[in-house]
Amino acid sequence: MMRGWRDIVVGLLQGPGDEVLGMNRRNVEFILSRNPRQHFAIADDKLLAKQVLTAAGVPVSPTLLTFSDFFEVGQIAERLAGLETFAIKPARGHGGIGILIVAERVGDTFTTPGGRRLGMDELRKHVADIVFGVFSMDHADVAVVEPRLIPAPFFADLSSLGLSDVRVIMCDEIPALAMIRVPTKASDGKANLHQGALGLAVRIDDGRIMRAQLKGLEVDRHPDTGAPLVGRTVPGWDDMLAICLKAAPALPLKYLGMDLVVDATRGPLVLEINVRPGLEIQNVNRIGLRGRLRTLGVT
């Protein structure tokens, strides 16, 4: 019988937590030993990940359309008819590269949340680039069209510039570290720390935001909006961790980063899974991941 997540994290905030996990040790002791290479495709392909998670009853963002060849790309005007707002992303992309959000449509003019306008020809070129593999290391890819997700009020208050996401590091089906990545103007509305998004450290046990970091510097307010960040508690935190604990047994990957968003109408959704999650989450939390995993009894 699966233990409740509170039982799993009993004592998590006690004991040594300052032992940092380096990239080489992460690759050898956690990724290679826990993630069979034949299953990497589940994390690397968003469509396949959705299929596995949906079969396990885990909520994901719906797929509206896919473009898998240039014939379909040529039909983009007809296929997008009736869609006013949506997101287009490469199925095998990473780091947010290649994702295009359409916040408004007037005829054949599409406007992004940042105010950039694209005509149908520009949109067609972007989709063609995805299919051609421009955003997936020159490997043929599939362009996935999903609904534009609207952040729930708590996350919208953190930033109105884009969709914040929650990254949870899972190891042996146990949540180890968590953070929220919050878009800024510098990150062009994307939740990518290396592009200038904020990282907020979240306590696993209760969802309280402990600290905030921007490009390595500690901050307490959003640099663009002035919204306070630290000391707040994420609503529905138990529900998000419950989703992680439901998804983990369905996946043959036992060390991964699970990315969730909270949509205003759909609630918490798994956005994607990452078989090679970055290590910056340690700096955001000021907690060494190796020490945290030792505390959890994971070696």
CORZIUR-V133323 format. One record per helix or strand. SS is the DSSP state (a for helix, b for strand). FROM is the first residue (numbers start at 1). TO is the last residue. Records with the same first field share a line. If there is no record, write none. Layout:
SS: FROM-TO + FROM-TO
This chain:
a: 5-8 + 23-34 + 37-44 + 46-55 + 70-74 + 76-79 + 120-132 + 153-158 + 193-195 + 237-248 + 280-285 + 289-295
b: 35-35 + 60-60 + 63-67 + 86-90 + 100-102 + 104-106 + 109-111 + 117-119 + 143-146 + 151-151 + 165-171 + 174-182 + 198-202 + 208-214 + 217-219 + 221-221 + 228-228 + 233-233 + 253-253 + 255-263 + 267-274
